[in-house]
Amino acid sequence: MAFSTSSTNLRLIVAVLLCTIASARPVPASSNDDTGVSGTGKVYTKVCEPTRFAALGLNMTAFQYCNASLSYADRVRDLIGWMTVEEKVGGLGDWTAGAPRIGLPAYKWWSEALHGLSSTGPTTKFDNLATPHLHSGTAAVYNATVFANPINSAASFNETLWKSIGQAISTEARAMYNMGKGGLTYWSPNINVVRDPRWGRAAETPGEDPYVAGRYAVNFVRGMQDIPGHETVAAGGDPNTRPIKTSACCKHYAAYDLDDWNNNTRFKFDARVEERDMVETFQRPFEMCVRDGDASSVMCSYNRINGIPACADAHLLSQTIRGDWQLHGYIVSDCDAIRVMTDNATWLGYTAVEASAASLKAGLDLDCGESWIKDANGKPVMDFFTTYGMDAVNMGKMRESDIDKALTNQYMTLMRLGYFDDIAQYSSLSKKDICSDEHRSLAVDGARQGMVLLKNEHNLLPLDAKKVGRVNVHGPHIQAPEKVMDGDYTGPPCRYVTPRQGVSKYVKFSHQANTTIYFGGINLHIEREGNDREDLLLPMNQTKEIIRVAEASPNPIILVILSGGGVDISFAHDNPKIGAILWAGYPGGEGGNAIADVIFGEYNPGGRLPLTWFKNKYISQLPMTSMELRPVPKLGYPGRTYKFYEGPEVLYPFGYGLSYTKFLYKMDTNGTAVTIPVAGRHCKKLSYKPSVFAPACPAINVDGHACAEIVSFNVSVINSGGKGGSHPVIVFTKPPTEVDDAPIKQVVAFQRVFVHAWSTVNVSFTLNVCKAFGVVEKTAYTVVPSGVSTVLVENGDSSVSFPVKINLSV
C-alpha cells in the first residue's frame, strides 16, 4: 500500500503519541470495548465505529485499516503495520489481547457449532435461568436450536438438509454476536472418517465414507458461510475478499480417529499411515471441504503422522492445505496441540519455544490454548504462541515476517466476516432469530430424516395409535437426559423433548398394555471425546433386561437404540420376540418428537446407515492403532469400512436401512463406453491380481488430464407400497475385477427423493469419470484404469448395475 507524504507523517505522529510498548505479552482482560462480545460497556458489532474510537480517545480516520474504500489486503497491511512485535505475538492465540492504543479490540476465536451453538469454549455465552438479572450482552439468551448429531444427519444422505442446518446455525450465531454473546469464527464441522468402530467420537462425524464426509463438509460449510449473491467470486476476482456470514472450520486434520484406547492416547499417538491411505481416505474430506466448500479454516490435530506432529508438518499445512488446495483463510491448532508436542509427544526434545517456532514456520496461523483454565494466580493458562512467541523472536527462532503472514490470514478472515465493517443484512438479527419456529421445525425434520429402521418383522411398525391406545415403556433412555439426546458439543436446547414425552403425544402409558417399547442404547459415558469404546456391546445388564422384557411381553417388542457408533445387537436382531429395531442416534432437543413420529407412522423412516455396524468379534481381530484400511494378511488384520471389508462380522452394512414401504430400482441403460485420449502417451502402471495380463496402457494419471469425460444415467425409483416416503439413492462404483488392492466399491453420488405411494420418480446422475472411476495406486497417484468398471445402485430390496467400458486411446 502506497502512502502520500502527509499520510505517512500522520501515521508517525499518531504512533509517537499512542505507542506504549509492553515488555511482555499482555493477558487479555475484560474491557468496556469488547467488539461483538459482552462486556461492561456498550456492545459494538464492528471495529470501525467512530464513536467506539472516540470513547478510546482516538480518531478513526487516522487508521487506514478502517477505510472501507481500500481493499481488504491494503487494510490488513495497514493494521499489521501499526502493530508492535509484542502486539503481533499477542494476536497469535485464540484469546487475543488486541491493541487498544490503535483501536483494535480483543477477540476470542474459539466457538463451536457442531450441531447447533455450543457452550464449549470461552466465547458463546448462554445465561442462567436462575439469575436472569445477571445476563451478559444486551439481552438474556438461555437456549439455542440443538439439531441431531452429525452421524444422524449423515444418515439422511440429504445435502439440502446439511446446508439448511448450517444456515440456521449461522443465523443464530450472528444474532448472538449482535447481542455481545458470541463470536463469528466457529470450529466445526468434525469430518474425520470413522476408521474403527470403537472410536469414541463417531457421533460427531458424518461416518466412514470419505466422499460422504466430504459432501457433508461442503454443504455444512456453505450453509455456515455463504451469503446469498456472494457464493462465488467473479472471474479473475480474489476469493480472499468473498464476504462470509460466519467462518467454518473443518477438523481434525489429519488421520485422527483414536482418542484413548489401551493406553494409546491422541496426545502421544503416532499414526503410521501410507500415502495412499492419506490421499484416498484421511485427506479427501478435507480437500473437498477446502476446494469445494471454500472453508475459511482448517484445524490440525493432536496426533503425529509418521513421526511428525500434524500441527508442525509443513507438507500437510503450507504445502497441501494452503498451496495445493488454496485455502482462503487460517489454520488453527486443536486446543493445546503445541503444548502436546512438548509435554506428551516430546517431539524431537523440543522446548516450548522451539515447538512454537516450528509450528508457525510450518504454516500454523493460530494457536488455541487452555484459556478457560486458570493458573494458581487466577490468570488464564494461555496458548504457546502468545506465551513463548516473544522468547522465540528474541532468540532468533521465529521470524516477524512469518508472524505477519499468520496475522494476515487471520485478519483477512475477519474482514470477510464484517468484523471491521459489519454486514448490513445481518445487523438486525437478534434474540427473536434464535429458537425460531422455522429452526425448531428443521430440528424435528432433520432428526426424523436420520432415523434408521433396522428391523421390522411382520410390519410391526408403524403403530396405529388409535388401535394401540396405550403402550408399556421400559429402558434407561425413556427419560433420557439432555446429554444423552443432545450428544456432545452442545448448548442448552430450545426445548427438550424426551422419548416418553414424544410418545405421550400419541398414546397413554400402561403396564398392562400389549405393546412394549424399550428405549436403550449407550451414552457419553461409553463413547465420547477422550474415551474410545472397549467393545461394541450394550451394557450387560441392559441386554439381559431387554431379553427379559421381550419374553414377558405378550407381543413382540419395539427396541429403540440411542448411540453414535454401531452396536452389536445380534441378540435382538435374531430374537423373534423383538419385532422392530429403530436406531435414533443422538437426535437432539426435538429427538423425542422425531422418534415418536416414526414409531406411530407420522413419518416414514428413510435413513441409511453412514457406517458399518460390526459384530463385536470384529474388533478382536485388529488393534485400533493399525492405520491400514486394506487387509494386512501377514498380521491377520481384516480390512476396514465397507470399502475394504466383506467378511462375516457385519451385522448391518453401510447404507442399510428399511422403510414402511419398498423401493425398487430400474435403470435406463445396459452399459456404456468411454474413450479417453492419453496425452503424450503417458500411461501409468497399475497393480493387477496375480496371473492377469496387463494391457499396453493400464491407466491414465488424473493429474494432468482435463477430466472432462462424463457418464450420465437415470434411475427409476419405484415405490411398490401404499405409503409415500423419502429414499436416499446411493450410487457406488466398482473397479475392474482384475485390479488388485482396489476398493470393493465406493460411493460416488447420492440423492434423497420423495416418492408417493405406488409412484415412480426418475433420478438423474452425471458422474465425472476421473472422480467416479479413479482409484488410488500404491504410489499415491489417482488413476483411471482401463477395462470394465461397474456402476451399482442398491438397497436391501433392489439392486441394479451397468458396466462402463473405459478405453484409453494412445
N, C-alpha and C positions, 0 to 999 in steps of 0.2 A: 504494500500500500504506500503510495507516494503522498507526502505532506508538503504543504507550502511552508515558507519560512515562518509566517505568522503562526500557523497551527503548530509548528514544531516548537516555537518559543512558548506558546501557551502550554503545551504539554510539559515543558521543562519547568515553567513557573509553578504549575499545579503540583507537579511531582515534588518540588522542593517544599512547598507549603504543606503537603499532605503526608509525605513519606515518613513513616515511623517503622523502621525495620526491626522486627523481633529477632532476638538471638537464638530462639528455639522455635520449633513447630508449635503454634498455638492449638490448644484443645478447644474444639467447638463448644460454645456456651449458648445458653438461651439468650435471645435478643429480641428487642422490640421490632426488629426488621427481618423477620423470617418470611421471605417471599414464598407465598403459596403454602406455608407451613405455619401451624398455630404458634402463637407467641403471646406476650402480654400486651402488645400494641396492635396496631391496625394490620389486617391481613391484606397483602397485595398479591395480585395474580400475575404480575410481571415485574421484572427487574427495572426496566427502563420507564419508570413512572416519575415525572418531575417532582411531585410532592414527596415521594419517598427519598429522593436525593436531597431535597431541601431539608427534610427532617434530619438528615445526617450532616447538614451544613455544607452540602456540595451543590455544584451547578452541573446538571446532567449534560448540558451542551458542551462541556469541556471534554467529554469522553465519547470518542467516535464509535466505540462499540455499541452505543445507543443510537447511532444514526441509522435509522431504518432504510435510508436511501442507498446505503452501501451494501455490498454483497456480504453474505454470511462469512465468507473466508476473510474478507478485509476486516470485518468487525471482530472476529475471533482473534485475528492477528493483532489488532489494536488492544484488545482486552489482555492478552497474554503479555504484550509489550509493556503494559503498565505494571505488571506484577513483579515483585522481587522474587528471587530464587526461593526464599523461605515461604512466600505465599504460594508459589507454584507447587512446591513439595506438599504444602498443606492442602492442595487440591487433588491429590492423587488417591485419597481414600474415600470410602463410601460415605463418611460423615465429614464433609469438607468444612473448613473454617471460614471460607470466603476471604474477602479482603475489604473490610468496611471502609478503609481510607479511600478506596476508589469506587465505592458503591456496590461492590459485589457481595451479596449476602451468602450466608452459609446454606448448604444444600445437602439433604440426605438422599442418597441414590437408591438405597435398598427398600423396595416394596415388592410384594408378592401378589400374584393374581392367577394362581394355578387353575382354579375353577370358581373364581369369584374373588373379591377383595379379601385379603388375608391380614390378620393382625400380626403375622410373623414379620419380624424386622422392626426397626425403630421409627418408621415413617407414618404408616397408616394408623390413625387414632380413632378407635371406637370409644364411645362414652359408656359410663356405668349407670345403669338404670337406678341404682341405689343412691346415686349422688348427682342428679340431673343438673343441679346448680353449679357443678364444678366442670362443666363440659369445656372441651378445647375448641379453638377456632370460633367461627361466627354462629354456629348452631350445634345443637346436640344431635349426634347420629349414633344409634345403638346397633344397627344391623346393616347388612348388605345382602344382595342375592347370592346364595350359595348354590351353584349348579352341581350336577352329578360329577363324580370324579372323572378324569380323562379316560380311564380304562372303560368306563360306562359309555362316554361319548364316542369313543373309538368304535365300540360295538355297534353303533348305529350305521357306520360306514356312510355318513352323510356329511359331505363337505360344506353344504349350506348351513347345517346346524353348527358346525365348528366355527365358521366365520361369524354367525349370528351371536354365539356366546361371547366371542372376542369383542364384538361391537358393543354388546350390553355391558360387559365388564369395563371397557374403556370409557363408556358414558358415565358409569358410576364413579370411576377413578377421577375423571375431570371434575365431576361435581364435588368430590371430596377435596380435591386440590383447590377449587374455588373457595371453599369454606375454611381453608387453612388446616385441613385434617389429613392431607396425604400428598404424595409426590406425583411425578409424571413418568418415572422410569420403573418398569416392572420386570422382575427377573423370572419370567415364565414365558413359554411352557417348558416342561421337562420332556425331552424327546429321546431319551436313551432307550435302546432296544432291549427288551426283556429276553436276554440270552439264556438265563437259567430260571426255572420255575420257583426256586427258593428265594429269589431276590425280594427284599422287603418293601421295595418302592414300586412294585408293579402297578399299583393303583394310580400312581401319579402320571403314568405314561400311556401312550397310545398302543402299547402291545409289543409283539415280537417281530413284526414285519417292517423292514426299513423303509419301504416305499409308502406304506400306510402311515408310518410315523412322520415321514417327510411331508405327505399331503396334509396331515393334521397340523403340522407346524406351519405350513404355508397359509392355510386358511385361518388358523387361530391368530397368527401374527398379522395377517392382512386385516382381520377384524379389529385387532387392538390398535393398529397403526393407521390404516388408510383413511384419508379424508376424501369424501366424495368430490370428484373432479380433479383429484391430485394422486390418483392411483399409480400413475407413471409420470415420467418427465418427457418433455418434447424431445424430438430427435436432436442430438447434439447438446442437450441440456445436462446439467450437473446433478446426478442423483443425490449428492450430499446436501442439496438445497430443497429436496422434496419435503414439504411440511407433513408432519405426522401428528396424530391425535394423542397417542401415548407411545412410549417406547417399550417394545417387547424384546425378550432375551431368550434365545434358545440355549438350553443347558442339558447335561453337563458334558462338555467336550473334553475328552472322548474316551471310548472303551471303558466307561464307568457303569458297572452293574453288579457291584459287590459292596456291601456295607460292613457287615460283621458276621463272618462265618468261620467257625472253628479257629478262633483267634487270628483270623486274617481280617484286618480292618481296612477300610478305604483309605485311611491315612498312611498306611505302610505298604499297601498292596502295589506290586509291580505287575501290571498286565502285560504279559508276553504275547504279543499279537503279530500275526503275519500281515504283511502289507496288503495281501489280497482281502483279508477279512476287514482291514481298516477301510479300504475303498468300497467294498461290497456291502458291508453291514454297519460298522460303527460310525463312519463319517457320512454316509449317504443322507440320513435325515438332516444333518447339519448343513450339508451342501445345498440341499433343496430349500432349507429354511433361509439361507443367505441369498442364494441365486434367485429363487422363485418367489420367496416371501419377502425379500428385501428387509430382513430383520435388521434392526439398528443396534443389536448387541448379541454377543455370544459369551457364555460363561465357561471357563475352563475348569476342569475337575481336580479333585484332590490326588487321585492316583498317579503313579508313574506309568509310562508306556514304554516298554523296552528300555527301562532304566532311567528315563528322563521324566521329571515331573511335567504333567501336561501344561501347567502354567509357566513353565520356563523353557518350553520347546519352541525354538524359533521356526522350525519346519512346520509345526502344527499351527502356530499363531501367525507370524508375519508372512511366511511364505504361502501357506494354504488358505487360511481364513481371509486375510487382507489382500494377499497377492492374487492367488488363483481364483478365489470366489468373489473378490471385490466387495468386501464388507463396507457398507456405508454407515459407520457407527463406531462403537467402542467395544473392547474386550475386557471383561471383568473376571476376577478370580472368584471361585467358590470361597465362602467366608472363612478366612484364616488359612487359605491354601499355602501362602508363603511361609507362615509360621510352621505349618506341617512339614515343609521341606527341611527345616532346621530341628524341630522338636521330635518328629515322628519318623520321617523317612531318612533323616540325617544324610541328605543327598550331597555327595562329594565332600562331606565335612564342612559345608558352607556355614558361615556365620550369618546372622540376620542381615547384616549389611550386604554381604555377597549374594545371598539369595534374592534380596530386593533388587539389587543391580542387575542380576542375571535375568530376572523376570521382566523387568522394564525393557531391557535390551531385546528380549525375545519377542516383544510385541504386546505385553500386558499393559493396558491403559489405566486400570483402576483396581485397587486392592480393597476387597471387602474384609473388614476386621471384626472384632468382637465388641463393637461399640455399645452393645446392650449390657455388657458385663462391666461392673465397677471394680476398680482395684482397691487396695487397702485404704487409700486416701479418698475414696469415693469418686474418683475420676474414671471415665470410660477407658477400657483397655482397647487402644486403637490399633489400626492396621499397621503392617510393617512398612509400607511405603512412606507414610507420613511420620512414623516413629523413627525410622532409620535412614530416611532419604537424605537428610542434610549431612549425616555422617558419611553416606556413600558419595555425595558430591564433594565434600571436603577431602575425602581420601582418594579422590580421583577415579572412583569406580562407577560413577553414574554421570552421564553427560547431560548438561542442561538442555541440549537440543533434543535428546530423547524425551525428556520431561515435557518440552514444548509440543512434541508430536502427540504425546498421550493427552495432554490438555486440549489440543486442537480437536482430537477425536471426541472428547467429552463435550466441549462447548459447542461444536458443530451440531451434535445431537440435541443439546438444549436449545440451540437456536431454532432448529426444525420443530421443536415442541412448542414454540411460542413462550418459552420460559422468560425470554427477554422482552417480548412484544405482545404476548397473549395471542390467542386465536379467537377472533370475534364470534364465530358461530358456536363456540363452546363456553363463552364467558357467562352465559345466563344459566348454565346447568347448576343445580342446587339440590337440596335435600329431597325435593319432590321427584327428582330423577333417579333416586335410589329406592330399590324395592318397589318399583312401579308395577302396575298390573301387567304390563307387557313383559317385563322381565320375570316376574313370578310365573306367568303363563309359559314362558320359554323354559324356565327351570323344570316345570312339570313335564312339558313335552319332551325336553331333552332326556330326562330320566326315563320316560316311557320308551323312547326310541332305543335306548341302550339295554332294555331288559331282554334277556335271552332265555327262551323256553328250551330246557334240556331234555325233558321227558314229559309225555302226555298220553299215557296209556288209556285206550278206550275213550279218548276225548274227554277226560275228566274235567279239564278246563276248556272254556271258561265256565265259571259257576253262574247259574241263573239265580240272582239274589231273591227273586220272588218265590222260586221253588224251594231254595235252600232255607231262607228265613232266618236261620241262626247258625253260628259256627262255634266250634271249640278251638281255642288258640293255645299254643304251647311254644316254648323255646326261649332262649336268653335274649333274643332280639325283638320280642313283642313290643317292649317299651324301650327300644334301642336309644341310648343317649346320643346327643348330638355328635360326639366324636366317633361313634360307630357309623352313623348315616352320612356324616359330612366328610369323614376321612381327615387327611392332614392338610396343612397349609390352607387354613380356612379362617374366616371371621364369623361372627355371630349371624345366623341366617335371619332373613326377614320374618320367617316363622318356621317352626319346627314341627313337622307332621310325622308322628311315629307310625309304624305299621299298624298298630292297634287302632289309632285314630283314623287312618285311611280306610281300614276295613269297616269301621263303625259307620261310615257313610252309606254302606250298602246293607248291612245285616246287624242283628243283635248277637250277643255272646251267650253261650250256654254250655255248661259242662256235659249236658245230656244231648248235645247236638250230634247228628250223624256225620257231619262234615268237619274234618280237623285240618287246621293249617299250622304247620310248625315253622317258626322263624328262627333259623340257626345260622351258622357260619363262623367266621373268625373276626378279629378286630385289630386295632393298632397295638395291642399288647403282643401280638403274634407277628404282624407284618407292618413295618414302618421304616422310616429313615433311621439308620443306625442299628437295625435289627433284622437280619435275614432269618428265614424260617428253618427250623430243624427238620421238618417233614412237611408233607403235603396233605396231612390228615386233619380232620376235625378233632378237637379235644376229645379224649376217650370217653369222658362222662357224657358228652353231648351225643356221640354216636350211639351209646347204649340207650340214652333217653329216647332218641328218635326211633330206634327199633322197638322199644317198649311201648311208646305212644302209638306206633303203627300197628302193633299186634293187638293193642287194646281197642283200637278204633273199629267200629262196625263196618266202615268203608275205607278204601284206600285213601291215604292222607296226601296232602299237598305240602311239599317241602320247599321253603324259600331260603336261598343261600345268600348271605351277605359276605362278600370278600373282594379283595382286589385281584390277587393271583388265583390260579386254579386250585381246586381242592379235589382230592381223590375221594369221591363219594360213590365208589363202585358198589358198596353195600346197599346204597339207596337205589342206584340205577337198576340193580339186579333184583330188588325186593318188590314182589307184586303188590304188597300192602302199601307201597309208596307209589302212588299213581301218577303224580306230576312233580316235576322239579323246575323251579324258576330261579335263575341267577339274577340277583338285583344289584350286584356290585356294592358300591357305596354311593347311593343315589342322591345325596344332598338334602337340603332343607325340605324340599317338597317330596322326598322319597316315599313317604307313607302313602300319599295320594297316588303316586305313579304305580306302586306295587299293587294297590287295591284296584286301580283302573284296569290293569292287565288281568288280574285274577278274576274279576267279575265281567270281563268282556267289553268294557267301555273302550278298551284299546287292544288291538290285535298285535301281539309281540312280533317284532321283525328284526331284533338284534341278532348278530352273528359274532361268535367269539373272536376277539382280536389276538388271542394267544392260545396255544395248545394246552389243554388240561391233561397233564400226565398222571399216570398211576404212580403211587408212592415208590414202587420198585425202581422206577427210572432213575431216581436221584442216587440210589446206591451204586450205580454203575459208573459215576464220574464225579469228581470234585467240582465245586463252584469255581475254583481257581484255574481250571483248564479253560483257556480262552478260545480254543478252536471251535469253529462252527461245524466243520465237517468231522466225520468219524476219525478216530485215531486208533487204527487196528492194532498197532504194536502195544498200546496200553489198554486195549479193550474198551475204549470210550466210544459210546454211540454218538451220532450227530445231534445237533441241537436245532430246535424250532422245526416247523413243518417243512422248511426248505431242505433240511438235511437229515431228517429222521423219519423213517417209515416202519419202525419196529412195532412190537405188540403192546408196548407200555403206554398206550394212549387211551384215555377214557373218552374225551371229546376232542375232535381235531380242530385246528384253526379254521374259522369260517363256519363252524357248526351252529345251527340254531333252527328251531322249529317254529311253526305258526299255527294259528287256528284254521288255516286253510292249507292247500298245497299249491306250490308254484312250479310249473313245468316250463321247459325251455325249448325253443326251436331256433335254428339259425337260417340265414338266407344264403349261405354259401357252403359248398362241399370242399373248398380248398382254393388256394391262390398261389401265385408265384411272384417273386420279386427279384429283379435283376439289379445288382449294384455294381457300378463300374469301379475298378480298383485303380486309383490314380497312381501313376508311376510304377505300376505292377508291384506295389509294396504290400505283399501278403504277410500275414502273421502266422506263426506256428500255433498249433492248438493241441491240447492234451487229449489223446484218444485212448479208449479202452484197449486192452491187450488184443492183438491179432486183428485190429482194424486197420485197413489200408487208408493212409492219409491222402486226400486229393491234392492236386498240384497247388491249389490256393485254398488252404484250410479256413482262413478267416481274414477279416479286414479290421484294422485298428480304428476304433471310433474317433480317437483324436486325429485331426487332420482330414476327416471326411465330412462332407457337408451335411450328411444325415437328413436328407430331405425325403427319403422314401417312407411311405406310409402303407398301412393295411387298414382298410375300413370294412365294417360289417355291422349287421343288425342282429339283435337278439330279441325274439318274441317271448315276452314273459306272460304265461297263461295262468290265470287264477282259475283252478279247476274246482273251487269250492264256493260255498254260499256266503262267505264273509270277506269283505274287502280288507285290504291291509297293505302296509308298506313292505317292500322287499329289497334288500341290497343285492344287486347283481355284481358278482366279483369275477373279474377276468384274470386268469392265470396264463402264463406261457410255460412251455416245457421245451428244453433244448433238444437238439438231435440226440437220439438214444446212444449214438456211438461216442459222444463227447464224454470224457472222463472228468470226474470230480466237479461236475456242474450241479447246480441246484436241482432237486427233484421237480420243483415247479416254483414259480414266483408270481406274486401279484403285480399286475401292470396297469390295472384300471378298475374302477368300480363306480357304480351309480345306485342310488336308492330311489325307487319309484313306487308310486301308489297304484295298485291295480284293483279295480272294483270287482265285486263278486261276479263270477262267470264271464270275466272280461279278459282282454289281451292288450298289452302295451308293448309297443316296439321301442327298443332302446338302441341308440346308435353309438358306436365306438369307433374311434380313429386312433390307431397305435403308430407311434413313431418307431420305425424298425430298429434303429440303434438303441433306443431306450427299452423297448419291449422285448427284443430278442437278443440283446447283448448279454454276454457272460464275462465274468472277470477271470482272466487266466492267472496261472501261478505267478507270472511276472508282474501282476497287478495292473496289466493293461485290460481295458474293457474292449472286447472284440465281438464282432458279429460272425458267428460260424456259418459256413456254407452247409447245405444239407436241408433236411426237413425238420423244422420246428413245429410246435403244436400250440394252437390257441384253445384254451379249455375254460368252459363256464360250467360250474357245478354247484349243487346244493344237495341236501340229504334226499331229495325226491327226484332230482333230474340232473342229467349231465349231457352236455353237447360239446363237440370239439371239431376242429378242422385243421388240416395240415397247411403249413406255409413253406413252400419250397424257395429257399434263398440261393440264388445263383450269383457267384462272384465272377464278373467279367473282367478278365485281364487283358 
